[in-house]
């Protein structure tokens, strides 16, 4: 869930806020799904992409992944800051098998992965 709003919109003193709500239950559900998916793939590799130094929720994701990981000992776990993941996804896309991240970073990474794989964000224009 995202929330936010404006104060003094349209004035020189305008302030915009944006929030993100991550619950332990929701994060753990995503993390467990990602580990289970990775466990059934040939590469058996999971990468957590977040930014705990700039995003408080990243700390929750990191702790949750670290707590769940021992239950999936056959899955190799890696970590990338999301900005580094954007570079690696372009330069070395095969580096990734399963990526787990929050909604904001996931939205960005899936758009980038689509572009890297040749997918189009919009239908081609007719000329």
N, C-alpha and C positions, 0 to 999 in steps of 0.2 A: 504494500500500500504506500502510496506517495501522497504527501500533502504539502500545502504551501499556500501562499497568497501574497497580496500586495498591501503595503501601507503607503498612503499618499500617492497613489497611482496617478501618473500623468503630470506630476509636479517635479521640480528640480530636486526634491528631497525624497523621491520614490525609493522604496525598499522592497525587494522581492525575496521571499523565503521559499525554500524547498526542503522537504523532509522525506526521509525514508524510514519505514518501520520494518524491522527484521526481528521476528520472534525466534527463540531457541527452538521451539517445536517446528516451525516452518523451515528454518535453516537445516535442522537435523533431518527432516524429511527429504529435502533436496540432496543433502550430502549422502544419505543412505541410498537414495535412488542412483546417484552418480557412481558410488562404489559398486553397487550391484550390477549396474550396466557395464562398468569397466571389468568386473570379474568375469563376465560372460563374453568378452571380446578377446581376440587373439593377442593383442598387445598388452592387455591388462595394465593400463597406465592411466592414472588420474592426475590432472593438474588443477590445483586451486588457483584461481586468478582473482586477486582483490587488491586492496591498497590500505592496509591497516594503519599506516602512518598518516593518511589523510582522511580516512573514513572509519569512524568508530565501529560501524557494523562489520568491517573487515576483521576486527579482532574477534568478534563472535564467530564468524565463519572459520577463521583460523583455529580457534580453540575447539570448535565442533568437529572439524575435520581431524584434528589431532586426537580427539577422544574416540572417534568412530574408527579410525584407521586400523588399530590393532585387530578389530574383528574381520578385517579383509587383508590378512597378511600376504596374500598372493597378488595384491594390487600394488604396483609401484606408485608412490606418491611424490609429486613434484609441486613446487610453488613458483608462480611468476607474479610479479607486480603486473597489473593490467596494462600499463603502458608498455612494458617490455613484451608482454604477450602480443600486443598489436604488431610490434616489429617482427617477432619470431613467426607470427602467423603468416606474414607476407614473405619473409625470407626462407623459413623452414617449416612449411605447413605440416609436413609429416611428423614433426616433433610431437604433435598432439594426437591423443587418442580420444579421451573424454575430458572435457573441461567443466568444472563446477564453479559457479560464481553467482553473484546476486543479479537482480533484474536489470539494473542500469548497465552494469558492465556486460552482462549477457547479451543485451540488446545491441550494444556496440560491436561486440565480438562476432555475433552471428551475422550482422550486416557485412562486416569485414570479411568473414569466411566465405560468405556468398560471393562477394566480389572477387576474391582470390580464386575461387573454384570456377568462376566464369558465369555465375548467375547474374541476372539483371535485376536491379531494384524496381524497374518499371518496364512495361512492355516497350518494344522498339517503336519508334515513330515511323509512320508511313510518310513517304515522300512523294 
